[in-house]
Amino acid sequence: MVARALAERLGNSGVNVELMTFPGRSSGTLGKLIYELHHALEAFSAAKQALHIALHLDVIEWVILPTLIAGRHVVLDRFWWSTGVYGMVDGVLATILDALADAEWHLWGSRAPTSVIPLDRGAPIDRGRSGALGQPAP
């Protein structure tokens, strides 16, 4: 909701902006498949993280970088750090997470976020609910 509000405000002020759910979960996409696998599997934590990073690489290469090159600003609802946190919570070794992150950082190249807005939820995310609206997760 924060990312959506930011993108709307930027758009309303004339900024050429694209809101993206990172790494994506639009119906019929690889992102949706990996999102569902990631949230359904209890085991294979390192493998889940590797799939997630593979999806990041795909979205960065084929969606985000071309959008940036076209001169549009991109608002992402999360960045790699969220995947690192999920991996740590799932018990993935830090050395594995670092190796996975290296592939992503190489693809980003010299590009880095110009702004990061960290959020403190105060309570754990209920995976069966969607944010503050209390609606079922998509």
N, CA, C and O atoms as CSV, one atom per row, in Angstrom:
chain,resi,resn,atom,element,x,y,z
A,1,MET,N,N,0.814,-1.189,0.000
A,1,MET,CA,C,0.000,0.000,0.000
A,1,MET,C,C,0.861,1.257,0.000
A,1,MET,O,O,0.494,2.252,-0.625
A,2,VAL,N,N,1.984,1.230,0.680
A,2,VAL,CA,C,2.874,2.387,0.718
A,2,VAL,C,C,3.448,2.645,-0.664
A,2,VAL,O,O,3.477,3.785,-1.127
A,3,ALA,N,N,3.911,1.571,-1.331
A,3,ALA,CA,C,4.485,1.728,-2.670
A,3,ALA,C,C,3.440,2.250,-3.647
A,3,ALA,O,O,3.736,3.115,-4.471
A,4,ARG,N,N,2.220,1.729,-3.559
A,4,ARG,CA,C,1.144,2.182,-4.451
A,4,ARG,C,C,0.853,3.666,-4.227
A,4,ARG,O,O,0.717,4.428,-5.185
A,5,ALA,N,N,0.757,4.071,-2.962
A,5,ALA,CA,C,0.487,5.474,-2.652
A,5,ALA,C,C,1.608,6.374,-3.154
A,5,ALA,O,O,1.346,7.451,-3.690
A,6,LEU,N,N,2.853,5.941,-2.984
A,6,LEU,CA,C,3.992,6.724,-3.468
A,6,LEU,C,C,3.951,6.865,-4.986
A,6,LEU,O,O,4.122,7.963,-5.515
A,7,ALA,N,N,3.724,5.760,-5.681
A,7,ALA,CA,C,3.669,5.809,-7.145
A,7,ALA,C,C,2.536,6.712,-7.623
A,7,ALA,O,O,2.711,7.475,-8.573
A,8,GLU,N,N,1.379,6.632,-6.973
A,8,GLU,CA,C,0.256,7.498,-7.354
A,8,GLU,C,C,0.593,8.967,-7.141
A,8,GLU,O,O,0.299,9.813,-7.985
A,9,ARG,N,N,1.208,9.255,-6.016
A,9,ARG,CA,C,1.570,10.657,-5.727
A,9,ARG,C,C,2.588,11.177,-6.745
A,9,ARG,O,O,2.459,12.293,-7.246
A,10,LEU,N,N,3.601,10.359,-7.044
A,10,LEU,CA,C,4.595,10.760,-8.041
A,10,LEU,C,C,3.940,10.965,-9.401
A,10,LEU,O,O,4.198,11.959,-10.080
A,11,GLY,N,N,3.085,10.012,-9.797
A,11,GLY,CA,C,2.387,10.128,-11.077
A,11,GLY,C,C,1.521,11.367,-11.154
A,11,GLY,O,O,1.487,12.051,-12.177
A,12,ASN,N,N,0.822,11.652,-10.070
A,12,ASN,CA,C,-0.046,12.846,-10.033
A,12,ASN,C,C,0.751,14.141,-10.088
A,12,ASN,O,O,0.222,15.183,-10.476
A,13,SER,N,N,2.033,14.077,-9.697
A,13,SER,CA,C,2.860,15.287,-9.756
A,13,SER,C,C,3.651,15.369,-11.065
A,13,SER,O,O,4.525,16.223,-11.215
A,14,GLY,N,N,3.342,14.479,-12.008
A,14,GLY,CA,C,3.961,14.551,-13.322
A,14,GLY,C,C,5.182,13.678,-13.536
A,14,GLY,O,O,5.794,13.735,-14.603
A,15,VAL,N,N,5.556,12.869,-12.550
A,15,VAL,CA,C,6.714,11.983,-12.697
A,15,VAL,C,C,6.288,10.758,-13.501
A,15,VAL,O,O,5.249,10.159,-13.225
A,16,ASN,N,N,7.080,10.393,-14.481
A,16,ASN,CA,C,6.841,9.214,-15.297
A,16,ASN,C,C,7.275,7.994,-14.491
A,16,ASN,O,O,8.464,7.678,-14.436
A,17,VAL,N,N,6.320,7.307,-13.863
A,17,VAL,CA,C,6.642,6.268,-12.880
A,17,VAL,C,C,5.890,4.978,-13.173
A,17,VAL,O,O,4.775,4.991,-13.693
A,18,GLU,N,N,6.517,3.881,-12.833
A,18,GLU,CA,C,5.919,2.553,-12.975
A,18,GLU,C,C,5.984,1.850,-11.625
A,18,GLU,O,O,7.065,1.728,-11.049
A,19,LEU,N,N,4.847,1.385,-11.109
A,19,LEU,CA,C,4.801,0.610,-9.874
A,19,LEU,C,C,4.946,-0.859,-10.223
A,19,LEU,O,O,4.235,-1.371,-11.089
A,20,MET,N,N,5.860,-1.535,-9.555
A,20,MET,CA,C,6.075,-2.954,-9.812
A,20,MET,C,C,6.098,-3.724,-8.501
A,20,MET,O,O,6.702,-3.287,-7.521
A,21,THR,N,N,5.439,-4.866,-8.492
A,21,THR,CA,C,5.544,-5.790,-7.373
A,21,THR,C,C,6.767,-6.643,-7.647
A,21,THR,O,O,6.842,-7.318,-8.673
A,22,PHE,N,N,7.715,-6.613,-6.741
A,22,PHE,CA,C,8.984,-7.293,-6.981
A,22,PHE,C,C,9.038,-8.558,-6.166
A,22,PHE,O,O,8.889,-8.485,-4.946
A,23,PRO,N,N,9.239,-9.693,-6.753
A,23,PRO,CA,C,9.617,-9.902,-8.141
A,23,PRO,C,C,8.451,-10.082,-9.090
A,23,PRO,O,O,8.669,-10.394,-10.261
A,24,GLY,N,N,7.245,-9.902,-8.643
A,24,GLY,CA,C,6.081,-10.000,-9.513
A,24,GLY,C,C,5.261,-11.235,-9.200
A,24,GLY,O,O,5.794,-12.275,-8.815
A,25,ARG,N,N,3.969,-11.103,-9.370
A,25,ARG,CA,C,3.103,-12.264,-9.183
A,25,ARG,C,C,1.818,-12.131,-9.988
A,25,ARG,O,O,0.745,-12.552,-9.555
A,26,SER,N,N,1.952,-11.536,-11.166
A,26,SER,CA,C,0.801,-11.421,-12.054
A,26,SER,C,C,0.382,-12.801,-12.538
A,26,SER,O,O,1.224,-13.660,-12.801
A,27,SER,N,N,-0.904,-13.003,-12.651
A,27,SER,CA,C,-1.450,-14.284,-13.080
A,27,SER,C,C,-0.841,-14.718,-14.417
A,27,SER,O,O,-0.709,-13.916,-15.341
A,28,GLY,N,N,-0.475,-15.991,-14.501
A,28,GLY,CA,C,0.067,-16.555,-15.735
A,28,GLY,C,C,1.547,-16.324,-15.941
A,28,GLY,O,O,2.072,-16.637,-17.009
A,29,THR,N,N,2.249,-15.775,-14.932
A,29,THR,CA,C,3.673,-15.497,-15.085
A,29,THR,C,C,4.514,-16.442,-14.237
A,29,THR,O,O,4.012,-17.118,-13.339
A,30,LEU,N,N,5.801,-16.468,-14.546
A,30,LEU,CA,C,6.747,-17.214,-13.730
A,30,LEU,C,C,6.724,-16.691,-12.300
A,30,LEU,O,O,6.873,-17.462,-11.352
A,31,GLY,N,N,6.540,-15.399,-12.144
A,31,GLY,CA,C,6.471,-14.794,-10.819
A,31,GLY,C,C,5.350,-15.385,-9.980
A,31,GLY,O,O,5.548,-15.667,-8.799
A,32,LYS,N,N,4.190,-15.573,-10.564
A,32,LYS,CA,C,3.052,-16.150,-9.844
A,32,LYS,C,C,3.362,-17.577,-9.413
A,32,LYS,O,O,3.070,-17.964,-8.282
A,33,LEU,N,N,3.951,-18.358,-10.310
A,33,LEU,CA,C,4.300,-19.747,-9.998
A,33,LEU,C,C,5.287,-19.814,-8.836
A,33,LEU,O,O,5.083,-20.576,-7.891
A,34,ILE,N,N,6.348,-19.026,-8.900
A,34,ILE,CA,C,7.360,-19.060,-7.846
A,34,ILE,C,C,6.805,-18.482,-6.553
A,34,ILE,O,O,7.149,-18.963,-5.473
A,35,TYR,N,N,5.963,-17.470,-6.633
A,35,TYR,CA,C,5.325,-16.920,-5.432
A,35,TYR,C,C,4.525,-18.016,-4.723
A,35,TYR,O,O,4.620,-18.177,-3.506
A,36,GLU,N,N,3.739,-18.767,-5.498
A,36,GLU,CA,C,2.927,-19.834,-4.911
A,36,GLU,C,C,3.803,-20.940,-4.326
A,36,GLU,O,O,3.521,-21.435,-3.234
A,37,LEU,N,N,4.856,-21.331,-5.034
A,37,LEU,CA,C,5.784,-22.347,-4.510
A,37,LEU,C,C,6.464,-21.855,-3.240
A,37,LEU,O,O,6.575,-22.590,-2.259
A,38,HIS,N,N,6.908,-20.627,-3.268
A,38,HIS,CA,C,7.639,-20.063,-2.139
A,38,HIS,C,C,6.790,-20.074,-0.870
A,38,HIS,O,O,7.303,-20.329,0.219
A,39,HIS,N,N,5.514,-19.801,-1.006
A,39,HIS,CA,C,4.652,-19.720,0.164
A,39,HIS,C,C,3.990,-21.049,0.525
A,39,HIS,O,O,3.364,-21.160,1.579
A,40,ALA,N,N,4.123,-22.050,-0.334
A,40,ALA,CA,C,3.494,-23.345,-0.064
A,40,ALA,C,C,4.463,-24.365,0.537
A,40,ALA,O,O,4.049,-25.233,1.305
A,41,LEU,N,N,5.735,-24.267,0.197
A,41,LEU,CA,C,6.704,-25.273,0.633
A,41,LEU,C,C,7.277,-24.946,1.998
A,41,LEU,O,O,7.703,-23.817,2.245
A,42,GLU,N,N,7.289,-25.913,2.869
A,42,GLU,CA,C,7.897,-25.731,4.190
A,42,GLU,C,C,9.373,-26.105,4.162
A,42,GLU,O,O,10.164,-25.555,4.929
A,43,ALA,N,N,9.749,-27.021,3.300
A,43,ALA,CA,C,11.134,-27.503,3.248
A,43,ALA,C,C,11.871,-26.854,2.085
A,43,ALA,O,O,11.317,-26.009,1.382
A,44,PHE,N,N,13.100,-27.246,1.890
A,44,PHE,CA,C,13.925,-26.785,0.778
A,44,PHE,C,C,14.096,-25.278,0.761
A,44,PHE,O,O,13.956,-24.643,-0.284
A,45,SER,N,N,14.398,-24.706,1.920
A,45,SER,CA,C,14.501,-23.253,2.042
A,45,SER,C,C,15.528,-22.653,1.098
A,45,SER,O,O,15.249,-21.637,0.462
A,46,ALA,N,N,16.721,-23.256,0.988
A,46,ALA,CA,C,17.741,-22.705,0.102
A,46,ALA,C,C,17.269,-22.778,-1.347
A,46,ALA,O,O,17.522,-21.858,-2.125
A,47,ALA,N,N,16.593,-23.851,-1.715
A,47,ALA,CA,C,16.085,-23.988,-3.079
A,47,ALA,C,C,15.004,-22.943,-3.356
A,47,ALA,O,O,14.961,-22.372,-4.445
A,48,LYS,N,N,14.132,-22.691,-2.380
A,48,LYS,CA,C,13.106,-21.658,-2.555
A,48,LYS,C,C,13.760,-20.307,-2.783
A,48,LYS,O,O,13.332,-19.544,-3.650
A,49,GLN,N,N,14.798,-20.007,-2.007
A,49,GLN,CA,C,15.481,-18.724,-2.169
A,49,GLN,C,C,16.149,-18.638,-3.536
A,49,GLN,O,O,16.148,-17.575,-4.156
A,50,ALA,N,N,16.718,-19.741,-4.011
A,50,ALA,CA,C,17.352,-19.747,-5.336
A,50,ALA,C,C,16.313,-19.483,-6.427
A,50,ALA,O,O,16.579,-18.735,-7.368
A,51,LEU,N,N,15.134,-20.094,-6.305
A,51,LEU,CA,C,14.059,-19.827,-7.274
A,51,LEU,C,C,13.644,-18.358,-7.231
A,51,LEU,O,O,13.423,-17.733,-8.269
A,52,HIS,N,N,13.542,-17.826,-6.040
A,52,HIS,CA,C,13.160,-16.429,-5.881
A,52,HIS,C,C,14.183,-15.507,-6.554
A,52,HIS,O,O,13.810,-14.560,-7.246
A,53,ILE,N,N,15.461,-15.786,-6.347
A,53,ILE,CA,C,16.506,-14.970,-6.975
A,53,ILE,C,C,16.489,-15.146,-8.488
A,53,ILE,O,O,16.706,-14.181,-9.221
A,54,ALA,N,N,16.233,-16.363,-8.969
A,54,ALA,CA,C,16.133,-16.567,-10.422
A,54,ALA,C,C,15.028,-15.690,-10.999
A,54,ALA,O,O,15.179,-15.117,-12.078
A,55,LEU,N,N,13.936,-15.591,-10.284
A,55,LEU,CA,C,12.850,-14.734,-10.729
A,55,LEU,C,C,13.261,-13.269,-10.688
A,55,LEU,O,O,12.945,-12.507,-11.601
A,56,HIS,N,N,13.966,-12.873,-9.627
A,56,HIS,CA,C,14.474,-11.495,-9.561
A,56,HIS,C,C,15.304,-11.191,-10.804
A,56,HIS,O,O,15.115,-10.158,-11.447
A,57,LEU,N,N,16.224,-12.095,-11.139
A,57,LEU,CA,C,17.101,-11.881,-12.292
A,57,LEU,C,C,16.279,-11.702,-13.566
A,57,LEU,O,O,16.568,-10.828,-14.383
A,58,ASP,N,N,15.253,-12.537,-13.728
A,58,ASP,CA,C,14.398,-12.462,-14.910
A,58,ASP,C,C,13.686,-11.109,-14.985
A,58,ASP,O,O,13.674,-10.471,-16.037
A,59,VAL,N,N,13.099,-10.676,-13.876
A,59,VAL,CA,C,12.350,-9.410,-13.856
A,59,VAL,C,C,13.284,-8.214,-14.017
A,59,VAL,O,O,12.956,-7.259,-14.721
A,60,ILE,N,N,14.438,-8.265,-13.373
A,60,ILE,CA,C,15.395,-7.163,-13.520
A,60,ILE,C,C,15.810,-7.029,-14.981
A,60,ILE,O,O,15.788,-5.933,-15.541
A,61,GLU,N,N,16.190,-8.151,-15.596
A,61,GLU,CA,C,16.708,-8.122,-16.963
A,61,GLU,C,C,15.655,-7.748,-18.004
A,61,GLU,O,O,15.940,-6.975,-18.918
A,62,TRP,N,N,14.441,-8.289,-17.877
A,62,TRP,CA,C,13.449,-8.147,-18.938
A,62,TRP,C,C,12.371,-7.092,-18.677
A,62,TRP,O,O,11.645,-6.711,-19.596
A,63,VAL,N,N,12.260,-6.615,-17.424
A,63,VAL,CA,C,11.207,-5.641,-17.126
A,63,VAL,C,C,11.778,-4.354,-16.532
A,63,VAL,O,O,11.564,-3.270,-17.073
A,64,ILE,N,N,12.504,-4.476,-15.421
A,64,ILE,CA,C,12.937,-3.279,-14.702
A,64,ILE,C,C,13.990,-2.490,-15.474
A,64,ILE,O,O,13.824,-1.288,-15.682
A,65,LEU,N,N,15.070,-3.144,-15.901
A,65,LEU,CA,C,16.122,-2.406,-16.614
A,65,LEU,C,C,15.608,-1.758,-17.897
A,65,LEU,O,O,15.937,-0.599,-18.151
A,66,PRO,N,N,14.813,-2.456,-18.723
A,66,PRO,CA,C,14.273,-1.768,-19.904
A,66,PRO,C,C,13.375,-0.575,-19.537
A,66,PRO,O,O,13.356,0.427,-20.253
A,67,THR,N,N,12.638,-0.679,-18.434
A,67,THR,CA,C,11.804,0.441,-17.998
A,67,THR,C,C,12.678,1.633,-17.618
A,67,THR,O,O,12.386,2.768,-17.993
A,68,LEU,N,N,13.749,1.370,-16.872
A,68,LEU,CA,C,14.676,2.442,-16.489
A,68,LEU,C,C,15.361,3.042,-17.710
A,68,LEU,O,O,15.487,4.262,-17.817
A,69,ILE,N,N,15.804,2.190,-18.629
A,69,ILE,CA,C,16.473,2.665,-19.845
A,69,ILE,C,C,15.531,3.534,-20.680
A,69,ILE,O,O,15.971,4.468,-21.350
A,70,ALA,N,N,14.232,3.221,-20.638
A,70,ALA,CA,C,13.235,4.014,-21.369
A,70,ALA,C,C,12.953,5.356,-20.691
A,70,ALA,O,O,12.165,6.153,-21.199
A,71,GLY,N,N,13.597,5.608,-19.544
A,71,GLY,CA,C,13.453,6.904,-18.885
A,71,GLY,C,C,12.340,6.984,-17.855
A,71,GLY,O,O,12.023,8.066,-17.360
A,72,ARG,N,N,11.748,5.846,-17.532
A,72,ARG,CA,C,10.696,5.833,-16.511
A,72,ARG,C,C,11.306,5.547,-15.150
A,72,ARG,O,O,12.298,4.825,-15.044
A,73,HIS,N,N,10.713,6.113,-14.116
A,73,HIS,CA,C,11.098,5.799,-12.747
A,73,HIS,C,C,10.372,4.525,-12.341
A,73,HIS,O,O,9.272,4.252,-12.823
A,74,VAL,N,N,10.981,3.751,-11.460
A,74,VAL,CA,C,10.377,2.504,-10.993
A,74,VAL,C,C,10.228,2.559,-9.479
A,74,VAL,O,O,11.184,2.850,-8.760
A,75,VAL,N,N,9.021,2.277,-9.006
A,75,VAL,CA,C,8.770,2.114,-7.578
A,75,VAL,C,C,8.552,0.619,-7.360
A,75,VAL,O,O,7.619,0.032,-7.908
A,76,LEU,N,N,9.417,0.016,-6.559
A,76,LEU,CA,C,9.281,-1.402,-6.227
A,76,LEU,C,C,8.683,-1.525,-4.840
A,76,LEU,O,O,9.012,-0.745,-3.946
A,77,ASP,N,N,7.807,-2.499,-4.655
A,77,ASP,CA,C,7.196,-2.671,-3.341
A,77,ASP,C,C,8.129,-3.377,-2.364
A,77,ASP,O,O,7.809,-3.490,-1.181
A,78,ARG,N,N,9.254,-3.845,-2.830
A,78,ARG,CA,C,10.290,-4.447,-1.979
A,78,ARG,C,C,11.563,-4.542,-2.806
A,78,ARG,O,O,11.542,-4.341,-4.021
A,79,PHE,N,N,12.659,-4.845,-2.148
A,79,PHE,CA,C,13.933,-4.982,-2.835
A,79,PHE,C,C,14.570,-6.266,-2.335
A,79,PHE,O,O,13.947,-6.990,-1.560
A,80,TRP,N,N,15.782,-6.570,-2.750
A,80,TRP,CA,C,16.397,-7.843,-2.408
A,80,TRP,C,C,16.425,-8.088,-0.911
A,80,TRP,O,O,16.341,-9.238,-0.478
A,81,TRP,N,N,16.539,-7.057,-0.123
A,81,TRP,CA,C,16.677,-7.247,1.322
A,81,TRP,C,C,15.526,-8.052,1.898
A,81,TRP,O,O,15.721,-8.804,2.853
A,82,SER,N,N,14.327,-7.910,1.337
A,82,SER,CA,C,13.204,-8.687,1.862
A,82,SER,C,C,13.439,-10.178,1.636
A,82,SER,O,O,13.096,-10.993,2.492
A,83,THR,N,N,14.015,-10.540,0.503
A,83,THR,CA,C,14.321,-11.943,0.242
A,83,THR,C,C,15.370,-12.445,1.220
A,83,THR,O,O,15.289,-13.577,1.697
A,84,GLY,N,N,16.345,-11.614,1.518
A,84,GLY,CA,C,17.352,-11.993,2.507
A,84,GLY,C,C,16.736,-12.246,3.871
A,84,GLY,O,O,17.105,-13.193,4.565
A,85,VAL,N,N,15.797,-11.392,4.250
A,85,VAL,CA,C,15.126,-11.563,5.540
A,85,VAL,C,C,14.320,-12.860,5.544
A,85,VAL,O,O,14.390,-13.630,6.502
A,86,TYR,N,N,13.556,-13.106,4.482
A,86,TYR,CA,C,12.788,-14.353,4.411
A,86,TYR,C,C,13.727,-15.556,4.502
A,86,TYR,O,O,13.432,-16.529,5.196
A,87,GLY,N,N,14.857,-15.482,3.799
A,87,GLY,CA,C,15.825,-16.576,3.834
A,87,GLY,C,C,16.369,-16.812,5.229
A,87,GLY,O,O,16.482,-17.955,5.672
A,88,MET,N,N,16.707,-15.730,5.925
A,88,MET,CA,C,17.216,-15.874,7.296
A,88,MET,C,C,16.158,-16.490,8.213
A,88,MET,O,O,16.462,-17.356,9.033
A,89,VAL,N,N,14.918,-16.033,8.066
A,89,VAL,CA,C,13.831,-16.578,8.884
A,89,VAL,C,C,13.640,-18.067,8.589
A,89,VAL,O,O,13.350,-18.848,9.495
A,90,ASP,N,N,13.802,-18.460,7.324
A,90,ASP,CA,C,13.669,-19.864,6.934
A,90,ASP,C,C,14.890,-20.697,7.313
A,90,ASP,O,O,14.889,-21.915,7.140
A,91,GLY,N,N,15.940,-20.037,7.833
A,91,GLY,CA,C,17.121,-20.775,8.267
A,91,GLY,C,C,18.156,-21.041,7.188
A,91,GLY,O,O,19.008,-21.914,7.350
A,92,VAL,N,N,18.092,-20.297,6.084
A,92,VAL,CA,C,19.082,-20.463,5.017
A,92,VAL,C,C,20.408,-19.872,5.501
A,92,VAL,O,O,20.439,-18.781,6.069
A,93,LEU,N,N,21.488,-20.595,5.272
A,93,LEU,CA,C,22.811,-20.128,5.703
A,93,LEU,C,C,23.138,-18.779,5.062
A,93,LEU,O,O,22.843,-18.547,3.889
A,94,ALA,N,N,23.741,-17.910,5.836
A,94,ALA,CA,C,24.111,-16.574,5.353
A,94,ALA,C,C,25.033,-16.658,4.147
A,94,ALA,O,O,24.932,-15.828,3.243
A,95,THR,N,N,25.927,-17.637,4.111
A,95,THR,CA,C,26.842,-17.767,2.967
A,95,THR,C,C,26.088,-18.078,1.683
A,95,THR,O,O,26.480,-17.622,0.609
A,96,ILE,N,N,25.011,-18.851,1.782
A,96,ILE,CA,C,24.189,-19.152,0.601
A,96,ILE,C,C,23.435,-17.905,0.168
A,96,ILE,O,O,23.386,-17.590,-1.021
A,97,LEU,N,N,22.851,-17.197,1.121
A,97,LEU,CA,C,22.139,-15.960,0.780
A,97,LEU,C,C,23.071,-14.946,0.128
A,97,LEU,O,O,22.687,-14.274,-0.829
A,98,ASP,N,N,24.294,-14.833,0.643
A,98,ASP,CA,C,25.273,-13.905,0.058
A,98,ASP,C,C,25.599,-14.289,-1.378
A,98,ASP,O,O,25.687,-13.426,-2.251
A,99,ALA,N,N,25.780,-15.588,-1.624
A,99,ALA,CA,C,26.095,-16.047,-2.987
A,99,ALA,C,C,24.938,-15.758,-3.939
A,99,ALA,O,O,25.158,-15.338,-5.075
A,100,LEU,N,N,23.710,-15.980,-3.481
A,100,LEU,CA,C,22.546,-15.688,-4.312
A,100,LEU,C,C,22.439,-14.185,-4.590
A,100,LEU,O,O,22.127,-13.773,-5.707
A,101,ALA,N,N,22.699,-13.384,-3.574
A,101,ALA,CA,C,22.620,-11.933,-3.737
A,101,ALA,C,C,23.663,-11.429,-4.726
A,101,ALA,O,O,23.408,-10.477,-5.463
A,102,ASP,N,N,24.838,-12.060,-4.747
A,102,ASP,CA,C,25.896,-11.634,-5.674
A,102,ASP,C,C,25.432,-11.664,-7.124
A,102,ASP,O,O,25.745,-10.755,-7.892
A,103,ALA,N,N,24.689,-12.700,-7.505
A,103,ALA,CA,C,24.202,-12.787,-8.886
A,103,ALA,C,C,23.292,-11.614,-9.205
A,103,ALA,O,O,23.367,-11.025,-10.284
A,104,GLU,N,N,22.440,-11.287,-8.262
A,104,GLU,CA,C,21.518,-10.179,-8.488
A,104,GLU,C,C,22.260,-8.847,-8.563
A,104,GLU,O,O,21.978,-8.029,-9.438
A,105,TRP,N,N,23.197,-8.629,-7.658
A,105,TRP,CA,C,23.951,-7.370,-7.664
A,105,TRP,C,C,24.741,-7.201,-8.951
A,105,TRP,O,O,24.880,-6.080,-9.442
A,106,HIS,N,N,25.268,-8.302,-9.514
A,106,HIS,CA,C,25.995,-8.205,-10.786
A,106,HIS,C,C,25.063,-7.736,-11.902
A,106,HIS,O,O,25.463,-6.937,-12.749
A,107,LEU,N,N,23.841,-8.221,-11.907
A,107,LEU,CA,C,22.903,-7.818,-12.952
A,107,LEU,C,C,22.462,-6.360,-12.777
A,107,LEU,O,O,22.310,-5.640,-13.764
A,108,TRP,N,N,22.258,-5.921,-11.534
A,108,TRP,CA,C,21.905,-4.522,-11.302
A,108,TRP,C,C,23.026,-3.601,-11.785
A,108,TRP,O,O,22.767,-2.471,-12.200
A,109,GLY,N,N,24.277,-4.086,-11.732
A,109,GLY,CA,C,25.410,-3.262,-12.149
A,109,GLY,C,C,25.552,-2.044,-11.259
A,109,GLY,O,O,25.505,-2.150,-10.034
A,110,SER,N,N,25.724,-0.900,-11.873
A,110,SER,CA,C,25.937,0.334,-11.106
A,110,SER,C,C,24.625,0.958,-10.622
A,110,SER,O,O,24.635,1.966,-9.915
A,111,ARG,N,N,23.507,0.357,-11.006
A,111,ARG,CA,C,22.216,0.923,-10.589
A,111,ARG,C,C,21.942,0.572,-9.132
A,111,ARG,O,O,22.191,-0.551,-8.693
A,112,ALA,N,N,21.440,1.523,-8.412
A,112,ALA,CA,C,21.091,1.325,-7.002
A,112,ALA,C,C,19.847,2.152,-6.705
A,112,ALA,O,O,19.587,3.148,-7.381
A,113,PRO,N,N,19.086,1.751,-5.711
A,113,PRO,CA,C,17.910,2.553,-5.360
A,113,PRO,C,C,18.322,3.967,-4.973
A,113,PRO,O,O,19.329,4.167,-4.294
A,114,THR,N,N,17.538,4.940,-5.410
A,114,THR,CA,C,17.816,6.313,-4.996
A,114,THR,C,C,17.171,6.614,-3.655
A,114,THR,O,O,17.599,7.523,-2.943
A,115,SER,N,N,16.141,5.850,-3.311
A,115,SER,CA,C,15.463,6.009,-2.028
A,115,SER,C,C,15.007,4.646,-1.545
A,115,SER,O,O,14.582,3.800,-2.331
A,116,VAL,N,N,15.101,4.452,-0.259
A,116,VAL,CA,C,14.609,3.230,0.375
A,116,VAL,C,C,13.772,3.651,1.567
A,116,VAL,O,O,14.190,4.489,2.367
A,117,ILE,N,N,12.587,3.066,1.682
A,117,ILE,CA,C,11.702,3.384,2.792
A,117,ILE,C,C,11.502,2.108,3.607
A,117,ILE,O,O,10.661,1.277,3.265
A,118,PRO,N,N,12.273,1.953,4.685
A,118,PRO,CA,C,12.077,0.758,5.520
A,118,PRO,C,C,10.812,0.893,6.357
A,118,PRO,O,O,10.514,1.969,6.876
A,119,LEU,N,N,10.083,-0.183,6.483
A,119,LEU,CA,C,8.851,-0.181,7.256
A,119,LEU,C,C,8.993,-1.139,8.428
A,119,LEU,O,O,9.591,-2.207,8.301
A,120,ASP,N,N,8.447,-0.755,9.549
A,120,ASP,CA,C,8.425,-1.598,10.743
A,120,ASP,C,C,6.971,-1.954,10.994
A,120,ASP,O,O,6.166,-1.101,11.368
A,121,ARG,N,N,6.641,-3.221,10.784
A,121,ARG,CA,C,5.243,-3.658,10.895
A,121,ARG,C,C,4.742,-3.706,12.325
A,121,ARG,O,O,3.550,-3.494,12.548
A,122,GLY,N,N,5.582,-3.970,13.292
A,122,GLY,CA,C,5.125,-4.072,14.671
A,122,GLY,C,C,4.521,-5.421,15.009
A,122,GLY,O,O,4.469,-5.794,16.181
A,123,ALA,N,N,4.063,-6.161,14.007
A,123,ALA,CA,C,3.509,-7.507,14.205
A,123,ALA,C,C,3.843,-8.339,12.974
A,123,ALA,O,O,3.929,-7.801,11.871
A,124,PRO,N,N,4.031,-9.637,13.149
A,124,PRO,CA,C,4.353,-10.491,12.001
A,124,PRO,C,C,3.254,-10.464,10.942
A,124,PRO,O,O,2.084,-10.238,11.249
A,125,ILE,N,N,3.645,-10.696,9.702
A,125,ILE,CA,C,2.691,-10.754,8.601
A,125,ILE,C,C,1.882,-12.038,8.718
A,125,ILE,O,O,2.442,-13.116,8.913
A,126,ASP,N,N,0.571,-11.919,8.597
A,126,ASP,CA,C,-0.307,-13.077,8.529
A,126,ASP,C,C,-0.441,-13.417,7.052
A,126,ASP,O,O,-1.110,-12.698,6.310
A,127,ARG,N,N,0.187,-14.503,6.618
A,127,ARG,CA,C,0.225,-14.851,5.194
A,127,ARG,C,C,-1.164,-15.093,4.601
A,127,ARG,O,O,-1.322,-15.064,3.380
A,128,GLY,N,N,-2.159,-15.328,5.433
A,128,GLY,CA,C,-3.501,-15.551,4.926
A,128,GLY,C,C,-4.284,-14.271,4.718
A,128,GLY,O,O,-5.417,-14.307,4.236
A,129,ARG,N,N,-3.694,-13.141,5.076
A,129,ARG,CA,C,-4.367,-11.858,4.953
A,129,ARG,C,C,-3.503,-10.917,4.126
A,129,ARG,O,O,-2.298,-11.131,3.993
A,130,SER,N,N,-4.103,-9.898,3.581
A,130,SER,CA,C,-3.395,-8.952,2.730
A,130,SER,C,C,-3.331,-7.588,3.396
A,130,SER,O,O,-4.285,-6.813,3.316
A,131,GLY,N,N,-2.217,-7.285,4.054
A,131,GLY,CA,C,-1.972,-5.951,4.600
A,131,GLY,C,C,-3.060,-5.438,5.518
A,131,GLY,O,O,-3.765,-6.213,6.165
A,132,ALA,N,N,-3.186,-4.133,5.567
A,132,ALA,CA,C,-4.096,-3.488,6.505
A,132,ALA,C,C,-5.558,-3.629,6.090
A,132,ALA,O,O,-6.457,-3.413,6.902
A,133,LEU,N,N,-5.795,-3.983,4.850
A,133,LEU,CA,C,-7.174,-4.061,4.382
A,133,LEU,C,C,-7.905,-5.276,4.930
A,133,LEU,O,O,-9.135,-5.310,4.943
A,134,GLY,N,N,-7.144,-6.285,5.386
A,134,GLY,CA,C,-7.766,-7.489,5.926
A,134,GLY,C,C,-8.451,-8.331,4.872
A,134,GLY,O,O,-9.330,-9.131,5.194
A,135,GLN,N,N,-8.068,-8.167,3.627
A,135,GLN,CA,C,-8.643,-8.951,2.552
A,135,GLN,C,C,-7.828,-10.220,2.348
A,135,GLN,O,O,-6.637,-10.232,2.659
A,136,PRO,N,N,-8.430,-11.289,1.835
A,136,PRO,CA,C,-7.652,-12.492,1.554
A,136,PRO,C,C,-6.507,-12.176,0.606
A,136,PRO,O,O,-6.652,-11.355,-0.300
A,137,ALA,N,N,-5.371,-12.826,0.814
A,137,ALA,CA,C,-4.208,-12.606,-0.040
A,137,ALA,C,C,-4.532,-13.026,-1.463
A,137,ALA,O,O,-5.256,-14.002,-1.664
A,138,PRO,N,N,-4.001,-12.295,-2.480
A,138,PRO,CA,C,-4.286,-12.636,-3.883
A,138,PRO,C,C,-3.673,-13.957,-4.250
A,138,PRO,O,O,-3.808,-14.407,-5.388
